[in-house]
Amino acid sequence: MYRYVLRRLLVAIPSLLIASLIVFTLPRLLPGDVVQLMLEEKAYGKDLDDLREKLGLNRPIAIQYVGWLGKVAWGDLGESLWTGRPVREELARRVPVSLELGLLALCFSVAIALPIGIVAAIRQDTLTDYAARSAAILGLSVPGYWVATLVVVFPAIWWGWSPTGEFTAFRANPWAHLAQFVLPAVILGIASAAALMRMTRTMLLEVLRQDYIRTAWSKGLREAAVVLKHSLKNAVIPVVTILGIQVAQIFGGTVIFETIFGLPGMGRFLFDAITQRDYPVIQGVNLLIVSIVVAMNLVVDVLYAILDPRIRY
């Protein structure tokens, strides 16, 4: 088992290196010049050159990348071009907000998808199954940001209510703190739940048709024992794969949801940085998201080995 995990770790290192190159290069392809934005497009000539030299943007891209990568290896993500504050300190304040939103959305997704997927499989072609499949298709078809926008706009028009724009810390008011995450987490988790539900239903139906499951039925075992003990463990292996992919989508979706609901997370931080062409912030946030995705893929690989010991060989 340890050798299997070590091999997966060795595979993750090149993935992070390739991702770091992409993360560093793409922000510089955005239209607009950060130096001109900082000088409000009123300066030219020597002033622009001096500012580029001060910010280190006059060096070749390859040298900038190697220097940035060397700092990242020591945990230094650089400083914001606009505020001059370390990106690591800014992220330290904002990452807990995004993690809380993402984990709540993931919990809602799993809590909704697995029970409905199991019931839809064991009650195939019934009204319950049709309703579950229709809800899944609706969840996949409707964009989450569109639903979030409607949830914010319509209550404000009809009842004069809208989510508060002020963030409440957990220490100040625990209930108000959790309440401001519930609505965006539920909406963010709906699309993920739809995909997980469909995969759970499909794979569980396939497993329920296997010979060893028919043997379990013929032995007179209860439905709960056949489904939960003998079938579900083998059916959830592909579901775990989808779950790993959904984690990336959920953390990517926090960019829009934090902006809509006014949550001061790293997604909103990234949105503001893109508007200002703040390269170190864009690189730092994206690299952190990529690291989370790679770490989740590693966790998925380990879960594979736990659920099916044949994989580790």
SVG drawing of the C-alpha trace seen along z (x, -y; Angstrom):
<svg xmlns="http://www.w3.org/2000/svg" viewBox="-45 -61 61 80">
<polyline fill="none" stroke="black" stroke-width="0.4" points="0.0,0.0 2.8,-2.4 4.6,-1.7 1.4,-2.4 0.9,-5.7 4.5,-6.6 4.2,-5.9 1.1,-8.1 3.0,-10.9 5.8,-10.7 3.2,-11.0 1.7,-14.1 5.0,-16.0 5.3,-16.3 1.6,-17.2 2.2,-20.1 5.2,-21.3 3.2,-21.3 0.3,-23.1 2.7,-25.7 3.9,-26.5 0.4,-26.9 -0.6,-29.0 2.3,-31.3 1.8,-31.7 -1.9,-32.2 -2.3,-35.4 0.2,-37.1 -2.0,-36.3 -4.8,-38.3 -5.5,-41.5 -4.3,-44.7 -1.1,-45.9 -1.0,-45.9 1.5,-48.7 -0.8,-50.9 -3.7,-50.1 -1.6,-51.0 -0.7,-54.3 -4.3,-54.8 -3.0,-54.8 -1.8,-58.4 1.9,-57.8 4.2,-56.6 7.8,-56.2 10.2,-56.3 7.6,-56.1 6.2,-52.8 9.7,-51.4 10.7,-52.3 7.6,-50.7 8.1,-47.5 11.7,-47.3 10.5,-47.9 7.9,-45.2 10.3,-42.8 8.2,-42.6 10.9,-43.7 12.8,-40.4 12.2,-37.5 9.3,-35.3 11.5,-32.2 13.6,-34.0 10.5,-35.3 9.1,-31.8 12.2,-30.2 12.5,-32.9 8.8,-32.5 9.1,-28.7 12.1,-29.0 10.2,-31.2 7.2,-28.8 9.4,-25.9 10.1,-27.8 6.4,-28.7 6.7,-32.3 3.9,-33.1 5.2,-36.7 3.5,-40.0 0.5,-41.7 1.4,-44.2 -1.2,-46.6 -1.1,-46.4 2.4,-45.0 1.1,-42.6 2.3,-38.9 -0.1,-36.7 0.4,-34.0 -1.0,-36.2 -3.9,-37.2 -4.7,-33.6 -4.4,-32.6 -7.4,-34.9 -9.5,-33.8 -8.8,-30.1 -10.8,-29.1 -13.9,-30.8 -13.6,-29.0 -12.8,-25.7 -15.9,-26.0 -18.1,-26.8 -16.6,-24.0 -16.8,-21.3 -20.4,-22.3 -21.3,-22.1 -19.6,-18.7 -21.4,-17.4 -24.7,-18.5 -23.9,-16.9 -23.1,-13.5 -25.9,-13.6 -28.4,-14.2 -26.9,-12.0 -26.1,-8.7 -29.5,-8.1 -31.5,-9.1 -29.2,-7.2 -29.6,-4.0 -33.4,-4.3 -33.6,-5.0 -31.6,-1.9 -33.5,0.5 -36.8,-1.0 -35.9,-0.9 -38.6,-2.1 -40.9,-3.2 -42.3,-6.7 -39.5,-7.3 -36.9,-6.4 -38.4,-8.6 -38.7,-11.6 -35.0,-11.1 -33.8,-10.9 -35.8,-14.0 -34.4,-16.0 -30.9,-14.9 -31.3,-16.0 -32.7,-19.4 -29.8,-19.8 -27.3,-19.2 -29.1,-21.4 -29.6,-24.5 -26.4,-26.6 -25.7,-27.1 -24.8,-30.7 -28.1,-31.4 -30.0,-29.9 -27.8,-31.9 -28.6,-35.1 -32.3,-34.4 -32.2,-33.6 -30.5,-36.9 -32.6,-39.1 -36.2,-37.8 -36.5,-37.9 -35.0,-41.4 -37.7,-42.4 -40.7,-40.6 -39.9,-40.7 -37.1,-43.2 -34.8,-40.6 -31.3,-39.9 -28.2,-38.1 -26.3,-40.4 -23.2,-41.9 -21.3,-41.8 -19.3,-38.7 -20.0,-37.4 -17.1,-35.6 -17.7,-32.4 -16.5,-33.8 -18.9,-36.8 -22.0,-34.8 -21.7,-31.0 -25.3,-30.6 -25.2,-33.7 -21.8,-32.5 -23.2,-29.1 -26.4,-30.6 -24.6,-32.7 -23.0,-29.6 -26.1,-27.4 -27.7,-28.9 -24.6,-29.1 -23.5,-25.7 -26.8,-24.1 -27.0,-25.7 -23.3,-24.9 -23.8,-21.3 -27.0,-20.7 -25.2,-20.1 -22.6,-17.9 -25.3,-15.9 -27.1,-15.4 -24.0,-13.8 -23.2,-11.7 -26.8,-10.5 -26.8,-9.3 -23.5,-7.6 -24.6,-5.9 -27.8,-4.6 -26.1,-3.3 -23.3,-1.5 -25.5,-0.1 -27.9,1.3 -24.9,3.0 -23.7,4.5 -27.2,5.7 -27.3,7.8 -24.1,9.7 -24.3,13.4 -23.0,13.1 -25.8,10.6 -28.3,13.1 -26.7,15.6 -27.1,13.2 -30.8,12.8 -31.3,16.6 -29.8,17.0 -32.6,15.0 -30.6,11.9 -32.4,8.7 -32.6,6.0 -30.5,3.6 -27.8,6.2 -27.6,7.0 -27.6,3.4 -25.5,1.7 -23.1,4.5 -22.6,6.5 -23.4,4.1 -22.7,0.6 -19.0,1.0 -18.3,2.2 -20.7,-0.3 -19.1,-3.4 -15.6,-2.9 -16.6,-4.8 -18.6,-7.2 -15.4,-8.1 -13.9,-9.0 -16.7,-11.4 -16.5,-12.8 -12.8,-13.7 -13.8,-15.6 -16.7,-17.3 -14.3,-18.7 -12.5,-20.7 -15.8,-22.0 -17.0,-23.0 -13.8,-24.9 -13.9,-26.5 -17.5,-27.5 -16.6,-29.3 -15.2,-32.2 -18.7,-33.1 -20.7,-32.2 -18.4,-34.2 -18.8,-37.2 -22.6,-36.8 -23.1,-36.3 -20.4,-38.6 -18.2,-36.0 -14.6,-37.1 -13.0,-33.9 -10.1,-33.2 -12.6,-33.0 -13.6,-36.6 -10.0,-37.4 -9.1,-35.8 -11.9,-37.7 -10.6,-41.0 -7.1,-40.1 -8.1,-39.2 -9.8,-42.5 -6.6,-44.3 -4.2,-41.9 -2.5,-41.2 -0.2,-38.4 1.2,-37.1 -2.3,-36.8 -3.7,-35.1 -0.8,-32.7 -1.0,-32.0 -4.7,-31.3 -4.7,-29.1 -1.7,-27.2 -3.5,-26.5 -6.6,-25.3 -4.5,-23.1 -2.8,-21.7 -6.1,-20.9 -7.3,-19.1 -4.1,-17.1 -4.3,-16.2 -8.0,-15.1 -6.9,-12.9 -4.3,-11.3 -7.0,-10.7 -9.2,-9.2 -6.4,-6.8 -5.9,-5.8 -9.6,-5.2 -9.5,-3.0 -6.9,-0.8 -9.0,-0.6 -12.2,0.2 -10.6,2.7 -7.3,4.2 -6.6,5.5 -5.8,2.0 -2.8,1.6 -1.1,4.5"/>
</svg>
